[in-house]
Amino acid sequence: MRLCATLALTLCFLAGAATAAAAPDAGDQRARKLPELRDVRRIHVGDMGEADEADRFRLLLEEELTRQGFTVVARPEEADAVLSGALSVRVLDDNTQARVFVKLEDAAGRRL
């Protein structure tokens, strides 16, 4: 099913981005105070839409994030970052298409 493929692609992106984040520029002498993607370990999976499929996707996403070594937390206040977005599912004859749009934000609402 395409939903599983979409989930796998989303998680591969998150895992790869978290481990491959670039180091700060050598010319930047001041300490960075903004959180970086590589520092994200605890994630709160927020709203993914209103449909039943969105709830199912959210549960699958939480499970897979845990498998990838992240800690999924129940409240945004406990998280390094919040993952939220929207899921769109269309059923056409015998074909189901799922599209996911997600964003990862730190506690201050800045996109990572």
N, C-alpha and C positions, 0 to 999 in steps of 0.2 A: 504494500500500500504506500502511496506517496507520502502520507503523513509520517510514516517511520523514516523514510528517506529524508524528509525535510527536517525531522528531529535530529537525525544523525548529522546532517550538514550543519545545522545550527550549533550543535555541541562540539563538533570538530573545530568550527570557527572559534568558539569561546575558549576551548582548551588550548588551541594553537596560539591564539592571541595573548592569552595569559602567560604562556611560557616564553613567547618570543618577543615580548615588548622591548622596544629599543631602550638603550641606556641614555641618560641625559647627555646633551652636547658637552664637549670638553670645554668650550668657551663659556658655558653658563656657570659662573662662580657661586651663585646663590643657591642655597639649599632649596630643593623642591618641596613645597608643602602640599601640593595637590596630590591626591591619591593616584596611583598609576594602575594600569590594567594588571600588571604582574603581581600587584599586592592584593588582588581580590582572592579571597579564600572562602568567605561566607557570603552566600547569595540568598536573597529573598526573591522568590518567583512571584511577581505580582499579577495583576489582571492581564488576561490574554483574550478578553472578549466576553460576550454574554451567552454564547451558545453552549450546548452540552459538549460539543466537540472541543471547545476551548478549555473546559474544565478537564477533560480527558488529556488533552495536550499538556496542560499545566502539570498534571500528575506524572505523566511520562517524562517531561522535562526535568522535574525534581528528581525522579529516580535516576535518570541518566547523568545528571550533574553530580549526584552522589557517587555514582560509579566512576566518574572521571576525577574524583578526589576533592571535589568542592563540598563544603558543608552547607546544607540548605537549612535556613532558619525560618521560623514562623512569622516573625515581625520585622518590618523594614528597619527598625531602630537597632536590631541586633546584627545587621548585615553590613558588609563592606560595600556592597552594591546591590541594586535592585534591577532585576530583569523583568521587563514588561513589554507588552505589544498587542498584536491583534492576529487572530487566526481566521482565515477565510477558507471555507470548504464548499466546493461545488460538485454536485453529482450529476453527471451527464450519461445517460444510458447505463453502460457497464463500467464507466470510468469515473473515478473520483479524483479531483484535483484539490490539493491543499496548498495554501500559501501562508507563510508566516512572516510577519514583520516585527522585529524585536529591537529594543534599545536597552542598553546597560548604563545605569546612572549611579553616581556615588550618592552619599547621604545628602549632599547639598543640591542634588538635581543636575549635576554636570555630567554630560555624556562621556563615557570612557571609550 
